[in-house]
Amino acid sequence: MADNDTSTTNSANGNAKTAAARATRNRPASRSSARASRASEDAMKKQIAELKREVNRLNRTLSEQAAETAHGWYQGAADRASTLYSGASDRASRAASQLRSQAHSVSETVQQNPGTFSTAMLIGGLVGLLAGMAISRSSAPEPDWLHRWHR
């Protein structure tokens, strides 16, 4: 039994030594891996910060370009609207002057020929009266709903 106890003690001591050796080997490795992971984390953080700065720089550039484009669109639309307004204003003034000259010529004609004008108005009125009477004497019967209210 003594041999058994000695071998158990030796194997226990051997296991403890082996575990201690492993721990001492793993400590520097874990320290170096921790340092390496910290270094890689720091490098990644620097890259992320650099990327953020680049994205911010790109956003500023895009917003400046969008502002310039919007200003160009606004200026172009304002120019087109101004051109359209001036063209419409010119056409309206020409139409107004033409209407004025036509009204003046009609006025002169009426003043020179008052009998012709009154005869034309009388004939126009009679034609309108006859047309109204013809429309009112249509052959269609009165609707039933009209009789319901007059009973």
SEVO-293620 format. One record per residue: x, y, z of N, C-alpha, C in turn; residue in one letter. Coordinates in steps of 0.02 Angstrom, whole numbers, padded with zeros to 5 digits, always signed. Layout:
XYZXYZXYZA
...
REM end
This chain:
+00039-00059+00000+00000+00000+00000+00041+00062+00000M
+00100+00054+00029+00144+00111+00031+00163+00132-00038A
+00173+00083-00081+00190+00100-00149+00132+00136-00183D
+00075+00112-00167+00016+00143-00196+00008+00215-00173N
+00020+00227-00109+00014+00295-00083+00067+00340-00113D
+00127+00313-00121+00181+00352-00149+00167+00368-00222T
+00142+00320-00259+00128+00333-00328+00070+00383-00336S
+00022+00378-00290-00033+00426-00292-00008+00495-00275T
+00036+00499-00226+00063+00563-00207+00105+00591-00263T
+00145+00550-00295+00187+00573-00351+00144+00595-00410N
+00092+00555-00423+00050+00574-00480+00012+00638-00464S
-00008+00647-00400-00041+00709-00382+00007+00766-00387A
+00070+00755-00365+00120+00807-00370+00136+00821-00443N
+00137+00768-00483+00151+00776-00555+00096+00815-00589G
+00035+00801-00570-00022+00837-00599-00020+00910-00579N
-00002+00923-00517+00001+00992-00493+00057+01029-00529A
+00112+00996-00540+00168+01028-00575+00150+01042-00648K
+00116+00994-00676+00097+01003-00747+00047+01060-00753T
-00001+01063-00706-00050+01117-00708-00017+01184-00696A
+00032+01186-00650+00068+01249-00637+00108+01270-00698A
+00137+01222-00732+00176+01237-00791+00131+01264-00846A
+00073+01234-00852+00025+01258-00902+00002+01329-00887R
-00011+01341-00823-00034+01407-00803+00019+01460-00816A
+00082+01443-00801+00135+01492-00814+00145+01503-00888T
+00133+01451-00929+00139+01460-01001+00080+01500-01028R
+00023+01490-01001-00037+01524-01025-00040+01596-01003N
-00011+01613-00947-00014+01682-00924+00018+01730-00974R
+00078+01719-00994+00107+01766-01043+00067+01764-01108P
+00043+01706-01126+00004+01703-01188-00061+01742-01179A
-00093+01736-01122-00156+01772-01111-00142+01847-01105S
-00086+01864-01075-00068+01935-01071-00052+01962-01140R
-00015+01924-01179+00002+01948-01246-00061+01949-01290S
-00105+01900-01281-00167+01901-01321-00211+01959-01298S
-00212+01975-01234-00251+02031-01210-00223+02096-01237A
-00157+02101-01239-00125+02160-01267-00141+02166-01342R
-00138+02109-01376-00152+02108-01448-00225+02127-01460A
-00271+02101-01419-00341+02117-01429-00354+02191-01414S
-00321+02217-01362-00328+02289-01347-00300+02331-01404R
-00244+02310-01431-00214+02347-01487-00260+02344-01548A
-00289+02285-01560-00334+02280-01618-00398+02321-01605S
-00423+02321-01542-00482+02362-01525-00466+02436-01534E
-00407+02456-01512-00387+02527-01521-00382+02544-01594D
-00353+02499-01633-00347+02511-01705-00416+02516-01737A
-00461+02471-01717-00529+02474-01744-00565+02537-01724M
-00555+02558-01661-00586+02621-01638-00560+02680-01678K
-00495+02680-01692-00466+02734-01733-00494+02733-01803K
-00501+02673-01831-00529+02667-01899-00602+02690-01900Q
-00640+02672-01848-00710+02693-01844-00715+02768-01838I
-00672+02798-01796-00673+02870-01788-00654+02904-01854A
-00606+02876-01890-00586+02903-01954-00643+02898-02005E
-00677+02840-02004-00734+02831-02049-00790+02880-02033L
-00802+02892-01969-00854+02940-01949-00836+03010-01974K
-00772+03029-01968-00751+03094-01993-00760+03098-02068R
-00744+03044-02103-00752+03043-02176-00826+03048-02195E
-00870+03012-02159-00942+03016-02173-00967+03087-02161V
-00945+03118-02106-00966+03187-02092-00942+03234-02146N
-00881+03223-02170-00853+03265-02223-00894+03256-02288R
-00911+03193-02304-00952+03179-02363-01022+03210-02356L
-01051+03206-02296-01117+03237-02285-01115+03312-02295N
-01062+03344-02271-01056+03416-02281-01049+03432-02355R
-01009+03393-02391-01000+03405-02462-01066+03395-02500T
-01102+03342-02483-01166+03330-02516-01217+03385-02501L
-01218+03408-02439-01266+03461-02422-01248+03526-02458S
-01184+03540-02465-01164+03600-02503-01184+03594-02576E
-01173+03535-02605-01192+03525-02675-01268+03529-02684Q
-01305+03501-02636-01378+03504-02640-01402+03575-02634A
-01370+03615-02591-01389+03685-02584-01375+03723-02649A
-01318+03708-02679-01302+03742-02743-01351+03721-02797E
-01368+03657-02800-01415+03632-02850-01484+03663-02839T
-01506+03665-02776-01571+03694-02760-01573+03768-02778A
-01518+03803-02764-01515+03874-02781-01519+03882-02857H
-01484+03838-02894-01486+03841-02967-01556+03827-02993G
-01591+03778-02964-01660+03763-02984-01706+03822-02969W
-01697+03850-02910-01739+03907-02891-01727+03965-02938Y
-01664+03979-02952-01648+04035-02996-01676+04022-03066Q
-01669+03961-03091-01696+03944-03157-01772+03950-03159G
-01805+03927-03106-01878+03932-03104-01899+04005-03099A
-01863+04045-03061-01879+04116-03055-01870+04151-03123A
-01817+04133-03157-01805+04163-03224-01860+04144-03273D
-01879+04079-03273-01932+04057-03318-01999+04091-03300R
-02013+04097-03236-02076+04129-03215-02076+04202-03235A
-02019+04235-03228-02014+04305-03248-02024+04313-03323S
-01994+04267-03361-02002+04269-03434-02075+04258-03453T
-02106+04208-03422-02177+04194-03436-02221+04252-03417L
-02208+04282-03359-02248+04339-03337-02241+04398-03385Y
-02180+04412-03406-02171+04469-03451-02204+04455-03518S
-02199+04392-03542-02232+04375-03605-02308+04380-03599G
-02336+04355-03544-02408+04359-03533-02430+04432-03526A
-02390+04471-03492-02407+04542-03484-02408+04578-03551S
-02359+04563-03594-02357+04593-03660-02418+04573-03701D
-02435+04508-03699-02493+04485-03737-02557+04516-03710R
-02564+04521-03644-02624+04550-03615-02630+04624-03634A
-02575+04660-03634-02578+04731-03652-02597+04739-03726S
-02569+04696-03769-02588+04699-03840-02662+04682-03850R
-02687+04631-03813-02758+04612-03819-02803+04669-03794A
-02783+04701-03740-02823+04756-03712-02825+04814-03761A
-02769+04830-03792-02769+04886-03839-02810+04868-03901S
-02807+04806-03923-02848+04785-03980-02922+04788-03963Q
-02941+04764-03903-03011+04769-03883-03034+04842-03879L
-02990+04884-03854-03007+04955-03850-03020+04985-03919R
-02976+04967-03966-02985+04995-04034-03049+04967-04067S
-03064+04903-04056-03125+04874-04085-03187+04905-04052Q
-03185+04915-03987-03242+04946-03953-03252+05017-03978A
-03198+05051-03990-03202+05120-04015-03233+05121-04086H
-03213+05073-04128-03242+05071-04196-03316+05052-04194S
-03336+05007-04149-03407+04989-04142-03445+05050-04117V
-03417+05085-04069-03449+05145-04042-03459+05197-04097S
-03408+05207-04138-03415+05256-04193-03468+05234-04242E
-03471+05169-04258-03522+05144-04305-03591+05154-04277T
-03601+05141-04213-03667+05150-04182-03686+05224-04182V
-03638+05267-04168-03652+05339-04167-03669+05365-04237Q
-03638+05337-04288-03651+05359-04356-03716+05330-04383Q
-03736+05271-04361-03796+05237-04387-03841+05214-04329N
-03875+05259-04294-03915+05238-04236-03975+05196-04257P
-04004+05208-04314-04062+05170-04337-04044+05098-04352G
-03987+05087-04383-03965+05019-04399-03952+04980-04336T
-03922+05011-04287-03907+04977-04224-03971+04958-04187F
-04018+05004-04183-04080+04988-04147-04120+04935-04185S
-04118+04935-04251-04153+04883-04289-04121+04815-04277T
-04055+04812-04275-04019+04750-04262-04034+04724-04192A
-04037+04767-04143-04053+04747-04075-04124+04721-04071M
-04171+04753-04105-04241+04731-04105-04248+04663-04137L
-04215+04652-04193-04219+04587-04227-04187+04533-04183I
-04131+04548-04152-04098+04500-04107-04143+04482-04048G
-04177+04531-04020-04223+04518-03964-04281+04474-03986G
-04309+04488-04045-04365+04448-04069-04344+04376-04083L
-04285+04366-04112-04260+04298-04125-04251+04261-04059V
-04224+04294-04009-04215+04263-03944-04280+04244-03912G
-04331+04289-03917-04397+04275-03889-04429+04215-03924L
-04425+04213-03990-04454+04156-04026-04418+04091-04010L
-04353+04092-04002-04316+04032-03984-04336+04008-03915A
-04344+04053-03868-04365+04035-03800-04434+04004-03800G
-04480+04033-03839-04548+04005-03843-04548+03936-03874M
-04507+03926-03925-04504+03861-03958-04476+03808-03911A
-04429+03826-03871-04400+03779-03824-04450+03762-03769I
-04487+03812-03747-04535+03800-03693-04594+03758-03716S
-04611+03757-03779-04667+03719-03806-04645+03651-03832R
-04598+03621-03800-04573+03556-03823-04628+03504-03815S
-04624+03449-03851-04676+03398-03850-04671+03351-03791S
-04618+03356-03751-04610+03312-03693-04660+03332-03640A
-04694+03283-03608-04742+03300-03555-04706+03325-03493P
-04743+03358-03451-04714+03383-03389-04700+03323-03343E
-04648+03327-03304-04632+03271-03260-04686+03261-03207P
-04694+03199-03184-04745+03182-03136-04734+03217-03069D
-04672+03227-03051-04659+03259-02986-04685+03330-02983W
-04691+03363-03042-04717+03430-03044-04791+03431-03028L
-04830+03383-03052-04902+03379-03038-04915+03361-02965H
-04873+03323-02936-04882+03303-02867-04885+03364-02821R
-04845+03416-02835-04842+03473-02791-04898+03524-02806W
-04929+03520-02864-04981+03569-02881-05051+03544-02867H
-05062+03489-02838-05129+03462-02824-05161+03493-02765R
REM end
